[in-house]
Amino acid sequence: MIIIMEKTATQDNIQAVMNILKEHGFRAILHEGAVHTVIDALGDKTSLSPDRLDAMEGVSHVKLIREPYRMASRDRKPEDTVIEFDNGVKIGGANRPVFMVGPCSVEDDYEGLLQVALAAKEMGCQFLRGGAFKPRTSPYDFDGLGEKALKYLAKAKEETGLLVVTELMDSSDLDLVCEYADVIQIGARNMQNFRLLKSVGKCSKPVVLKRGPASTIKEFLLAAEHIMYNGNEKVILCERGIKGFDSSYTRNVLDISAIPVIKKYSHLPVIVDPSHGTGQRYLIEPMAKAGLVAGADGVMVEVHHNPAQALSDGKQSLSIPQFKEVFTKLNSIIDVLHLEKSMSLPTVE
């Protein structure tokens, strides 16, 4: 449940509520805002009547959470979460949608990676993404360069100023990845790897959490809840497609409707990945447009300097010329959408 304090509540009033929650086994999380102080109470509400809390001095009202994801819920935080980086880039809210682009896997070709990074910088992108540790269906496929790839990404960041996004597959690599990355990605296969979610919950880096290929939206938000519950509230959700039954034409079914649904029930920013969502480069442009119109806070796209020679996911990667052509169009759409969004923010019912 959520306890909203009166504007005039004193520190003694707030502490009294915190104390009684602790006595009844709740985990109490305090949020002191400019207008109201809000307390998240995580625990068994049958052990403490909400009416008893409502009657305490300084309490405005107590709100029960209907959804199992409490910290990710709009009931707990009506306004959008905005994640800000040291260089001023912001994700979420009324801010301009961001672009995360780069190869599926960082290969042993730094010049190729740099070509992509320079093109991304030219097109106004904010993030360079690339896999150092790759989860592959077959053990015979290229599974990444490890730390060498991380060093390549860091070097490209030095030359372009782009922020680095890369995937973490194992908790034992957390410190290493944090040393090089600005954003940690949790891939679709690890969406319900709860030990891994707990690990990134205890670090300070923003996390891109990808939706599992067979997960419901509720399961997706509960996975984010695991990260937030362990202390890291800087979570960016990524819709990247779910399994369908027609694999002849697309790799996955990109669930565009998930974007407005999540935005209705959660305050977390949402981005869309049309590369994995379709598996076809010709579908990247229309599905990226659809995601932006549906309200996505960003787009993640695979770009390779030579897709025909890519060691992974070349079929769903844009070449650099294709990338520039597509992203010129996406930027034009964003110009219109962002203008409308900044003029009149939609209300969430």
C-alpha positions as CSV (number, residue, x, y, z in Angstrom):
1,M,0.0,0.0,0.0
2,I,0.9,3.7,-0.3
3,I,0.7,6.2,2.4
4,I,0.4,9.8,1.3
5,M,1.3,12.3,3.9
6,E,-0.3,15.8,4.4
7,K,1.7,18.8,3.1
8,T,1.9,19.9,6.7
9,A,3.1,16.6,8.1
10,T,6.1,16.9,10.4
11,Q,9.2,14.7,10.5
12,D,7.8,13.2,13.7
13,N,4.5,12.3,11.9
14,I,6.5,10.7,9.1
15,Q,8.7,8.8,11.5
16,A,5.7,7.5,13.5
17,V,4.3,6.0,10.3
18,M,7.7,4.5,9.4
19,N,8.0,3.0,12.9
20,I,4.6,1.3,12.9
21,L,5.2,-0.1,9.5
22,K,8.5,-1.6,10.6
23,E,6.9,-3.0,13.8
24,H,4.4,-4.9,11.6
25,G,7.1,-6.4,9.2
26,F,6.7,-4.0,6.3
27,R,9.5,-2.7,4.2
28,A,8.9,1.1,4.1
29,I,10.4,3.2,1.3
30,L,10.3,6.9,1.9
31,H,9.9,9.4,-1.1
32,E,10.1,13.0,-0.1
33,G,8.7,15.2,-2.9
34,A,8.4,18.9,-3.3
35,V,4.7,18.8,-2.5
36,H,4.0,15.5,-0.8
37,T,5.9,12.9,1.1
38,V,4.9,9.3,0.0
39,I,5.7,6.1,1.8
40,D,5.6,2.7,0.0
41,A,4.7,-0.1,2.3
42,L,5.7,-3.5,1.0
43,G,4.4,-6.4,3.1
44,D,1.4,-8.3,4.3
45,K,-1.4,-5.7,4.7
46,T,-3.5,-8.2,6.7
47,S,-1.1,-7.6,9.6
48,L,-1.9,-3.9,9.8
49,S,-5.2,-2.3,9.0
50,P,-5.1,0.6,6.5
51,D,-7.7,2.3,8.6
52,R,-5.2,2.5,11.5
53,L,-2.7,4.2,9.3
54,D,-5.3,6.5,7.9
55,A,-6.1,7.7,11.4
56,M,-2.5,8.7,12.2
57,E,-1.6,12.3,12.5
58,G,-0.2,13.8,9.3
59,V,-1.6,11.1,7.0
60,S,-3.6,12.4,4.1
61,H,-4.8,9.0,2.9
62,V,-3.8,5.4,2.3
63,K,-4.1,3.8,-1.1
64,L,-4.1,0.1,-1.7
65,I,-2.3,-1.2,-4.7
66,R,-4.3,-3.5,-6.9
67,E,-1.5,-4.6,-9.1
68,P,1.2,-7.0,-7.9
69,Y,3.9,-4.7,-9.3
70,R,3.9,-2.0,-6.6
71,M,7.0,0.1,-7.3
72,A,6.5,0.1,-11.0
73,S,2.8,1.0,-10.8
74,R,1.3,4.4,-11.6
75,D,-0.8,4.1,-8.5
76,R,2.4,4.5,-6.5
77,K,3.9,7.2,-8.9
78,P,1.5,9.0,-11.2
79,E,4.1,11.0,-13.1
80,D,6.5,9.5,-15.6
81,T,9.9,8.4,-14.5
82,V,12.7,10.3,-16.3
83,I,16.2,8.8,-16.3
84,E,18.9,11.4,-16.7
85,F,22.5,10.8,-17.6
86,D,25.6,12.9,-16.7
87,N,25.8,14.3,-20.3
88,G,22.2,15.6,-20.1
89,V,20.5,12.8,-22.1
90,K,17.1,12.0,-20.7
91,I,14.7,9.1,-21.3
92,G,11.0,9.2,-20.5
93,G,8.3,11.8,-19.8
94,A,8.0,14.7,-22.3
95,N,11.6,14.3,-23.5
96,R,12.5,13.6,-27.1
97,P,12.7,9.8,-27.8
98,V,16.2,8.4,-27.9
99,F,18.0,6.1,-30.3
100,M,20.1,3.1,-29.3
101,V,21.9,1.7,-32.3
102,G,24.7,-0.7,-33.1
103,P,25.6,-4.2,-34.1
104,C,24.1,-7.3,-32.4
105,S,27.6,-8.4,-31.5
106,V,30.8,-6.4,-31.2
107,E,33.2,-8.2,-33.6
108,D,37.0,-8.2,-33.8
109,D,36.8,-5.2,-36.2
110,Y,37.0,-1.9,-34.3
111,E,37.0,0.2,-37.4
112,G,33.7,-1.3,-38.4
113,L,32.2,-0.5,-35.0
114,L,33.6,3.0,-35.2
115,Q,31.9,3.5,-38.6
116,V,28.6,2.7,-37.1
117,A,29.2,4.9,-34.0
118,L,30.2,7.9,-36.2
119,A,27.1,7.4,-38.3
120,A,25.0,7.2,-35.2
121,K,26.5,10.4,-33.9
122,E,25.8,12.1,-37.2
123,M,22.1,11.1,-37.1
124,G,21.6,12.4,-33.6
125,C,21.6,9.1,-31.7
126,Q,22.5,9.1,-28.0
127,F,23.5,5.5,-27.4
128,L,25.8,2.9,-29.0
129,R,24.7,-0.7,-28.3
130,G,26.6,-3.8,-28.9
131,G,26.9,-7.3,-27.4
132,A,30.1,-8.4,-25.6
133,F,28.5,-11.6,-24.1
134,K,25.9,-13.0,-26.5
135,P,23.3,-15.7,-25.5
136,R,23.0,-17.9,-28.6
137,T,20.6,-20.7,-29.3
138,S,23.4,-22.8,-30.8
139,P,26.7,-23.4,-29.0
140,Y,28.4,-23.3,-32.4
141,D,27.4,-19.6,-33.0
142,F,29.6,-16.6,-32.2
143,D,29.0,-15.8,-28.5
144,G,31.0,-12.5,-28.2
145,L,34.5,-11.2,-27.5
146,G,33.9,-10.5,-23.8
147,E,36.1,-7.8,-22.3
148,K,37.8,-7.0,-25.6
149,A,34.4,-6.0,-27.0
150,L,33.7,-3.8,-23.9
151,K,37.0,-2.1,-24.5
152,Y,36.1,-1.5,-28.2
153,L,32.8,0.1,-27.0
154,A,34.5,2.3,-24.5
155,K,37.0,3.4,-27.1
156,A,34.1,4.3,-29.5
157,K,32.5,6.3,-26.7
158,E,35.7,8.3,-26.3
159,E,35.7,9.2,-30.0
160,T,32.0,10.0,-30.3
161,G,30.6,10.8,-26.9
162,L,27.8,8.2,-27.3
163,L,26.6,6.4,-24.2
164,V,27.3,2.6,-24.1
165,V,24.5,-0.1,-23.8
166,T,25.6,-3.7,-23.5
167,E,24.1,-6.9,-22.3
168,L,24.9,-8.6,-19.0
169,M,24.4,-12.4,-18.9
170,D,25.9,-13.5,-15.6
171,S,26.1,-11.8,-12.2
172,S,29.8,-12.6,-12.0
173,D,30.4,-10.2,-14.9
174,L,28.5,-7.3,-13.3
175,D,31.5,-5.3,-12.0
176,L,33.3,-5.7,-15.4
177,V,30.3,-4.6,-17.4
178,C,29.6,-1.7,-15.1
179,E,33.2,-0.5,-15.6
180,Y,32.6,0.0,-19.3
181,A,28.8,0.5,-19.8
182,D,26.5,3.4,-19.1
183,V,23.4,1.2,-19.4
184,I,23.1,-2.5,-18.6
185,Q,20.8,-4.6,-20.8
186,I,19.0,-7.7,-19.6
187,G,18.1,-9.7,-22.6
188,A,14.8,-11.4,-23.3
189,R,16.1,-14.9,-22.4
190,N,17.1,-13.5,-18.9
191,M,13.9,-11.6,-18.2
192,Q,13.0,-14.0,-15.4
193,N,16.6,-14.8,-14.3
194,F,15.8,-13.5,-10.8
195,R,19.3,-13.8,-9.4
196,L,20.5,-11.6,-12.3
197,L,17.7,-9.1,-11.7
198,K,18.6,-9.0,-8.1
199,S,22.2,-8.3,-9.0
200,V,21.4,-5.3,-11.3
201,G,19.0,-4.1,-8.7
202,K,21.9,-3.5,-6.3
203,C,23.9,-1.5,-8.8
204,S,23.5,2.2,-9.8
205,K,23.5,1.8,-13.6
206,P,20.3,2.2,-15.5
207,V,18.9,-1.1,-16.8
208,V,17.2,-1.8,-20.2
209,L,15.0,-4.8,-19.5
210,K,13.8,-6.7,-22.5
211,R,10.4,-8.5,-22.6
212,G,10.7,-12.3,-22.7
213,P,9.4,-13.9,-25.9
214,A,6.6,-15.7,-24.1
215,S,5.9,-13.4,-21.2
216,T,2.7,-11.4,-20.4
217,I,2.8,-7.7,-19.7
218,K,2.2,-8.4,-16.0
219,E,5.2,-10.8,-15.9
220,F,7.3,-8.2,-17.7
221,L,6.4,-5.5,-15.1
222,L,7.0,-8.0,-12.2
223,A,10.5,-8.6,-13.6
224,A,11.1,-4.9,-13.5
225,E,9.7,-5.0,-9.9
226,H,12.5,-7.4,-8.9
227,I,15.1,-4.8,-10.0
228,M,13.3,-1.9,-8.3
229,Y,12.7,-3.8,-5.1
230,N,16.4,-4.5,-4.8
231,G,17.2,-0.7,-4.9
232,N,17.6,0.3,-8.6
233,E,14.6,2.3,-9.9
234,K,16.3,3.3,-13.1
235,V,14.6,0.7,-15.3
236,I,13.8,1.1,-19.0
237,L,11.4,-1.4,-20.5
238,C,12.0,-2.7,-24.0
239,E,9.3,-4.3,-26.1
240,R,11.1,-6.6,-28.5
241,G,8.5,-9.0,-29.8
242,I,6.8,-12.1,-28.5
243,K,6.4,-15.5,-30.1
244,G,3.7,-16.0,-32.7
245,F,2.7,-18.9,-34.8
246,D,3.7,-17.6,-38.3
247,S,7.5,-17.7,-38.4
248,S,7.5,-17.7,-42.2
249,Y,7.6,-13.9,-42.4
250,T,8.7,-12.5,-39.1
251,R,10.9,-13.7,-36.3
252,N,8.5,-12.5,-33.6
253,V,5.3,-10.5,-33.2
254,L,6.2,-7.0,-32.2
255,D,3.5,-6.1,-29.7
256,I,3.0,-2.4,-30.4
257,S,-0.1,-2.3,-28.1
258,A,2.2,-3.2,-25.1
259,I,3.6,0.4,-25.3
260,P,0.3,2.3,-24.4
261,V,-0.8,-0.5,-22.1
262,I,2.4,-0.3,-20.1
263,K,2.2,3.5,-20.0
264,K,-1.3,3.3,-18.6
265,Y,-0.3,1.1,-15.7
266,S,3.4,1.9,-15.2
267,H,5.5,5.1,-14.9
268,L,8.6,3.5,-16.4
269,P,9.9,4.6,-19.8
270,V,9.4,2.1,-22.7
271,I,11.4,1.7,-25.8
272,V,10.8,-0.5,-28.8
273,D,13.2,-2.9,-30.7
274,P,11.9,-3.5,-34.2
275,S,15.0,-5.5,-35.2
276,H,14.4,-8.4,-32.9
277,G,10.6,-7.7,-33.0
278,T,10.5,-8.6,-36.7
279,G,13.8,-10.2,-37.7
280,Q,13.5,-8.5,-41.1
281,R,15.4,-5.3,-42.0
282,Y,12.6,-4.1,-44.4
283,L,10.2,-4.0,-41.4
284,I,12.4,-1.9,-39.1
285,E,11.2,1.4,-40.5
286,P,7.4,0.9,-40.4
287,M,7.5,-0.8,-37.0
288,A,9.8,1.9,-35.5
289,K,7.4,4.5,-36.8
290,A,4.5,2.6,-35.3
291,G,6.3,2.3,-31.9
292,L,7.0,6.0,-31.8
293,V,3.4,6.9,-32.7
294,A,2.2,4.5,-30.0
295,G,4.3,6.5,-27.5
296,A,7.6,4.8,-27.2
297,D,10.4,6.8,-25.4
298,G,13.0,5.4,-27.8
299,V,14.0,3.0,-30.5
300,M,16.7,0.3,-30.4
301,V,17.9,-0.8,-33.8
302,E,20.7,-3.1,-35.0
303,V,23.1,-1.4,-37.4
304,H,26.2,-3.1,-38.9
305,H,28.8,-1.8,-41.3
306,N,28.5,-4.9,-43.4
307,P,25.3,-6.9,-42.6
308,A,26.1,-9.6,-45.1
309,Q,29.2,-10.5,-43.2
310,A,27.8,-10.0,-39.7
311,L,28.5,-12.8,-37.2
312,S,25.0,-12.6,-35.8
313,D,21.6,-11.1,-36.8
314,G,22.8,-9.7,-40.1
315,K,19.3,-10.3,-41.6
316,Q,17.7,-7.9,-39.2
317,S,20.5,-5.2,-39.3
318,L,20.5,-2.0,-41.3
319,S,23.6,-1.1,-43.3
320,I,24.9,2.4,-42.6
321,P,23.3,3.9,-45.7
322,Q,20.0,2.2,-44.9
323,F,20.3,3.4,-41.3
324,K,20.8,7.0,-42.4
325,E,17.8,6.9,-44.7
326,V,15.5,5.3,-42.1
327,F,16.6,7.5,-39.3
328,T,16.2,10.7,-41.3
329,K,12.5,9.7,-41.6
330,L,12.2,8.7,-37.9
331,N,13.7,12.1,-36.9
332,S,11.1,13.9,-39.0
333,I,8.3,11.9,-37.3
334,I,9.8,12.6,-33.9
335,D,9.9,16.4,-34.7
336,V,6.2,16.4,-35.2
337,L,5.3,14.0,-32.3
338,H,7.6,15.7,-29.8
339,L,6.2,19.1,-30.7
340,E,2.7,17.8,-30.0
341,K,3.8,16.1,-26.9
342,S,5.5,19.2,-25.4
343,M,2.5,21.3,-26.2
344,S,-0.1,19.0,-24.6
345,L,0.8,16.0,-22.5
346,P,-1.9,13.3,-22.6
347,T,-3.5,12.4,-19.3
348,V,-3.5,8.8,-18.1
349,E,-6.9,7.5,-17.1
